[in-house]
Amino acid sequence: MEKITFLNPEFFWLFLLIPIAIAWLFWKKNQQSATLKMSSLKGFKGADTGIAKLKPFLNVFRILALCSLIIAMARPRTVDVSNKTKTTKGIDIVMAVDVSGSMLAKDLKPNRMEALKRVAGDFVEQRPNDRIGLVVYASEAYTKTPVTSDKAIVEEAIKSIKYDTFLQDGTGIGMGLATAVNRLKSSKAKSKVIILMTDGVNNAGFIEPETAADIAKQYGIKVYTIGIGTNGMAESPYAQAPNDEILFQMMKVEIDEKLMQNIAQKTDGKYFRATSNDKLAQIYSEINKLETTEIEELKFYDYDEMFRPFVWLAGFLLLLEIGLRNTVFRSFI
């Protein structure tokens, strides 16, 4: 956005001299005017003209010219400031999301999976300078989105997450973590982070979670683990009817918190427990604060000098005054 600034605003103090200049011009006018005492002015009636009465306005041109010069010396100019940001220490992040059937449990609203999708989408929007990828897992795991800086692709991938019968049901925490590590192991980023989310215990897959955590540590990858689910009982899916309707009943929530804590501790990360929608949002907000990206902000200033029109105006007014003084008002001076 353009705005007018002054390079030398101290010259505006010269405006205090304007009243002095006006007083001096009046004094000079009175000093230069001759006085002739006469007993009667009847013989001079009709000699006065309208042009003579305009003579004092010549001094107005001189004062205005002086004001224009003061403004010109203050150097008015417009400035257009543009910003560019440069990421100096980027972070590569992979979110590993449990998509097993238990993620349809309704202790978070409307269910765990939908609550997670909403919060994860907000998290991506708040990380404009990082690359983010997405891995989903049940008993097996696959990369839904590789690490990318295109946030629109990641957000669409998150929105499309659903309980997928393509994957055999179960919770392969080691599979999800190992797949996420595989997406980051060759990353050149200054910091590499995995956000591992689950709502159960490891009961599937051929890679042990501890082994995947050791590999993550070897590659310098930090793992934040999140256990999703309330304490106690939750309305959880237990079967699928012939018409594909998911059937629910109250079941005990079981999360292997000790395992998730060990994974986080081993990789210098942190474990969180999300027992509600609000708590889940707070967890992502905390991770967002823990993993800050260093950004260098560059500002570019484009100046457009505006003093020249005031110089031209002052010159024009002075020339106009001189011209009128030596032509139209010459006989009155």
N, C-alpha and C positions, 0 to 999 in steps of 0.2 A: 504494500500500500504506500503511495507517495504522500509525503508531507513536506511542508516548507520549514527549513531550518536556516540559521544564520551562522556563518563561520566566525564573524567578528562582531558579536552583539554589543560589545563595549562601546562601539561608535554611536550607539543610540543616546549615550550621555550628551552628545553634541546638540541634541534637541533642546537642552537647557539653555543653549546660546541663542536660540531663535528669538525669544522676547528681547534679548539684548540687541540683536541685529535689527529688529523692528524699531526699537527705541532710537537706535543710532541713525537709522534712515530718516525718521521724523526730525531728529535733531539736525541732521545734515540739511534736510529740506528747509528748515526754518533759518539756518545759518546762511544758506545760499539765496534766500528770498530777500530782495531789497524792499525797504519801506519808504513810501512817499506820502507825506501828509498833505492833504488838499482840503480846502474848505467845502467843496461840493463835488459830487461824482455824477451830476446830471449830464455832463457832456460825454460820459463814457457809457451811458445806458445803451444796451444792445451790442456792446463790443464783446461781451463774454459769450463764449460758444460752448456747445456740449462737449466738443473734443477736449477742451481745456480741463473740464471737470473730470475727464478720464485719466488725466496725467498721473494721479497717485497710484493707479492700478499697475503702472510699470514696476513699482516696488513689489507688488504681489508676485509678478513673474520671477523676480530675483529671489524672493523668499521660498517660493515653490521649487526653484532650481536648487537652492541650498538643501532643502529637505530631500530632494531626489538624490543628491550627491551623498548625503548622510546614509540613506538607505542602501545606496550602491556600495559604500565603504563597509557596511555591515555584512556584505556578501550573502544576499538571499539565494537560496538554492533548494531545489526539491531533491529528496532522497528516496530511493526505492530500495528497500531491504529485502533480500531473498535469503532463505535458509536452505542449507544442504546438510544432511546428516550422513556420517560415515561410521559404520560399525567397526570399532577397533578390536573388540574381543567378542566374537560371535559365539553363540551356543547352539549346538545341535541337540535336539530333543526328540526322543521316540516315546510315544505313549503306547503301552502294551495293555490292551483292554480284554478282560474276561468276558466272553460272550456265551458262556454256558447257560443252560436253562434256568439255573438258580438266579441269574441276573434279572429274571422277570418278577422276582419277589416284590411285594407291594409295601414293604416297610418304609421305603423312600417313595415319593410321589412323582408321577403315577406308578413308576416302578424303578428299580435300581438302574436299569440300563438307560431309560429315558432321562432320569435325573443326571446321570453321568454324562450323557451326550450334551445336555444343555450347559453344564459347567465346563466341560472340556472345550466346547465351542467358544465360550467366553474367554477361556484361557488362551486359546490360539489368537484371538483378536488382540489380546493384550501383549503379544510377543511379535510385533511387526518386524523386528530386526533379526529374528532367529530362524533357523531352518527346523522344520518339524516333520516327523514321520509318524505313521500309525501302523501298529501290529495288533491283530486280533487273535485270540486263542480260546480253545476249549480243551479237548483232549489233544488236539493238534494246533498248530499255529501257522499263520501266513502273513505276509506283508500286504496290508491294504493300500498303503501309500508310502513310497520311499521318502527319505528325508528330502524336503524341498522348501524353497522360500516362497512358493506359490500358496498363499494362505487360503485362497478360494478353493483349491483342490482339496486341501486338508479339511476345511470346514464341510465341504460336500461329503467327503469320506466319513466324517464323524456323524453327519446327519443320516447316512445310509446304514449305520451299524444296526444290526438286528440279530435276534436269535436265529441262528442259521443251522438248519438240519444238515447242511452240507458237511459240517464238521461233526465228528462223533462227540456226543455229549460227554462231559467230564471236565476236570480242572487240571490242566497240565501247566502248572506255574513255571516249571523248568523249561518247557517248550516255548512258552511266551517270552520268557526272559532271554533265552538263548537266541531266539529269532530277532529280538530287539538289539541284542549285542552285535549280532551279525550285520545289522544295518549301520552300526556306528563304528565298528572296529577300524575301518580305513578312513574315518573322518579326520580332516585336518583342523577341525575347530579347536579353539582354545579350551572349551569346556564341553563335555559330552554327558548327557543326562538321560536316564530312563525313568519314566513314571509308570510303575507297575501296579495295576489294579486287579483285585480279586475279591470274591465274596465267599470263598470256600477253603478247602484243604487240597493239597496236591494229591491227586488220586489217578493220574493218567500221564501218558507220555514216557519216553525212554531217556530223557535227560533230567537228572536230579537238579532241583533248584539250587542246592549248595554248589554244585559243579558249575552251573551257569553263572552264579554269583562270583565264583573264583575267576572265571573267564572275564567277567565284567571288570573286576578289580585289576586284572592283568593289563587290560586295555585302558585303564584310567577312567572308567565310566562310573559315574555316581548314580545310584539307584534310590529313588524315593518310592516307598511302598505304601499302598493305601488298602486297608481292609474296609470293604463296604458292607454294611448291614447293622441292624439295631442289636441291642443286647437282649437276649432272651428268645422270644418266639416271634415269628413273622409269617405272614400269609404267603406261602411259597408254592411253586408248581410241583406236582408230584406225578402227573400222568397226562397223556394226550388222548382225548376221546377220538373215536373213529371219524368224526367230522372235523378233525384237526383242532378242536377247541382245547385250550390248555386248562387243566383242572387244578384247583388250588386247595390247600388246607394249611392249618397252622402247624409250623414245624420249627424245631430249634435251630437257631442260627449258629453255625460252626465256622469259625475262621481260624486258620493256623497262624495266630498272631506271633508266636515265638519264631516261626520260620520267617515271617515277613520282617520281624525286628532284626533277625540275624543277617538277612540279605542286606538290609539298609545299613546296619552297623559295619558289615564287612566292606562295603563299597563307599563308606563315608557319607552315606545318605541319611534318611530319616524316615521313621515309620509313623503313619497317621491312621486313625480310625474314624471312619465317616458313618455316624449312626443316624444322620438325618440329612435332608437337603441342605439346610443351612450350614451344617458342619462340613459337608462335602465342599461347598462353595468357599468356606473359610480355609480349608486345606489347600485348595488350588491357589487361593490368594496368598497364602504363606509361602508356597513353593515359588510363586511368581516373585515374591520379595527376596527369597533366598538366592534365587538364580538371576542376578542382575547382569545386563549386558552393557558394557562400556561403549558409549557412543560419543563420537567427536562431532560437534556441531560447528559448521562453517557458515559464516555470515558474509554476504556479498552486498556492498553498498554501491549503488549507481547514482551519481550526482549529476544534476543538470543545473548549471549556473544561471542565475536570473538577474545578475546585477547590470548587465549591459543595457536592457531597456530603460533602466533608471538613469544611466549615464547619458543615453541618447535623449531622454526627456529633459534632463538638466541642460544639456547643450542646446536643445531646441528652444527652451524657455529663455535662455540667455541671449541667443541669437535674435529671438523674437523681440526681446526687450531692447536690445541694441538697435535693431532695425527700426522699431517704432520710435525710439528716442531720437534717431537721426533722420527720420522722414516725417511722419505724421505729426509728431510732437516737437519737431525741431524749433519751431517759432515760439514755443512756450517754455523752452529750457534756456 
